[in-house]
């Protein structure tokens, strides 16, 4: 579910506190249940790093 990953990314990067993310998640789910299409649930709102290597592998 992109919504949860987007909120986790926001917590990790400091854009939201855990409390803010919990509130936002509730709002997103309510919007979806009411027939909406929240942006957070459509796709990932962040991009991945192209050169992110696994530090456990050489």
C-alpha positions as CSV (number, residue, x, y, z in Angstrom):
1,X,0.0,0.0,0.0
2,X,1.7,3.2,-1.1
3,X,0.0,5.3,1.6
4,X,1.7,3.5,4.4
5,X,5.1,3.7,2.6
6,X,4.7,7.4,1.9
7,X,3.9,8.1,5.5
8,X,6.8,6.0,6.7
9,X,9.1,7.9,4.3
10,X,7.8,11.2,5.8
11,X,8.6,10.0,9.3
12,X,12.1,8.8,8.4
13,X,12.9,12.1,6.6
14,X,11.5,14.2,9.4
15,X,8.6,15.7,7.4
16,X,6.0,14.3,9.9
17,X,6.1,13.1,13.4
18,X,4.7,9.7,14.3
19,X,1.7,11.4,15.7
20,X,1.2,13.5,12.6
21,X,1.5,10.4,10.4
22,X,-1.0,8.4,12.5
23,X,-3.5,11.3,12.1
24,X,-2.8,11.6,8.4
25,X,-3.3,7.8,7.9
26,X,-6.7,8.0,9.6
27,X,-7.7,10.9,7.4
28,X,-6.5,9.1,4.3
29,X,-8.4,5.9,5.1
30,X,-11.6,8.0,5.8
31,X,-11.2,9.8,2.5
32,X,-10.8,6.5,0.7
33,X,-13.8,4.9,2.5
34,X,-15.9,7.9,1.4
35,X,-15.1,7.3,-2.2
36,X,-12.2,9.6,-2.5
37,X,-8.8,8.8,-4.2
38,X,-6.2,10.3,-1.9
39,X,-2.8,11.1,-3.6
40,X,-1.0,9.2,-0.9
41,X,-2.7,6.0,-2.0
42,X,-2.2,6.4,-5.7
43,X,1.5,6.1,-6.0
44,X,4.8,6.6,-4.1
45,X,5.4,10.3,-3.5
46,X,9.2,9.9,-3.3
47,X,11.8,8.4,-5.6
48,X,14.3,5.7,-4.8
49,X,18.0,6.2,-4.9
50,X,19.6,4.7,-8.0
51,X,23.0,3.8,-6.5
52,X,21.7,2.5,-3.1
53,X,23.8,-0.6,-2.6
54,X,23.2,-3.2,0.0
55,X,25.8,-2.6,2.7
56,X,25.9,-6.3,3.5
57,X,27.1,-7.2,0.1
58,X,30.3,-6.3,-1.6
